[in-house]
Amino acid sequence: MGTQQPDQTTRLSLLEAAQLLSTDTASMHEVEVSLAQAIEDGRLHASVKRWATEQWEGKLLPGNINRRETFIARADFEAWRKARA
């Protein structure tokens, strides 16, 4: 039995969303932090998975959010993206 992968046309991981938003002026981590803060503040809905303190991977995100296993509906991401433009 294989692991079911999220549908890439309807959901993005926080990491994938950050890659779509990354620019030459903002580091990838800065974009990830921006997304994580929006999730924590309730401005961006997501299915959140959090790291336990001893499990941190790389640079810490607000709320110990796991960037690879937190998923955002593409429609929610696009609405949030438009609202901040």
N, C-alpha and C positions, 0 to 999 in steps of 0.2 A: 504494500500500500504506500503510495507516494504522498509527499506533502503537497497540499493544494496551494498554488501560487495565486496571489491577488490578480485580478483582472487589470492589466496595465492601461486599458482604455478608460476605466472608470475610477481607479484608485492610484494614488502615488504614495510612495514612502516619503517621509520627511526629507530624506537624502535626495530622492529624485526631484521633489519640488524645489529644493535648494539649487539643484543643478540647473533647473529651468530659469531660476531667478538670478543666478550668479552673473556678475559683471566684472569688468576689469578693475573697477574701483572698490568693490567689496569682496572680502575673502569669503571662501566657502563657509567657514565657521561663522562669520558675521551674519550671513544669510540664514544659516541653520538656527542661530540664536534668535533672529527676527521671527522666524516661523514658530519656534518653540515658545517665544513670549506671546505671540498671537494666540497660540493654542492655550497656554496657561491663563491668559486674560479672558478667554471665551470669545475672542473675535474670529477664530478659525476652528471649526469643528474637526475633530480627528479621533480615530480609534487609537488610543495612546497605550504604549507599553513603556514601562519605566524600568530603569536599571536599579538593582540593589546597589548600595554604596560600594560593595566590594567587587562589583562587576563592571565598573565604568570602562568604556572603550573610547580611547582618544580624549579629546577635549570635552569637558562637561557642558551639557545644555541645561537651561532652566528646567526645573522639575525632574531632573534625572531622566529626561525623555530619551528613549532609544531611537536614534535616527533611522535605523534600518527596519525596525519593526513597528513603527508608528505610521499609520496610514491615513491619508486625507482623500476624501472624495474629490475627484477632478472638478466637479461643478462647484463645490465649496471653495476649492483652491482658486479657481478662475474668478469667482465672485469676490473673494478676499483680495486677489491681485488687482482687480479693477477698482475696488474701493480705496486702495492705497495709492493709486496712480494720480 
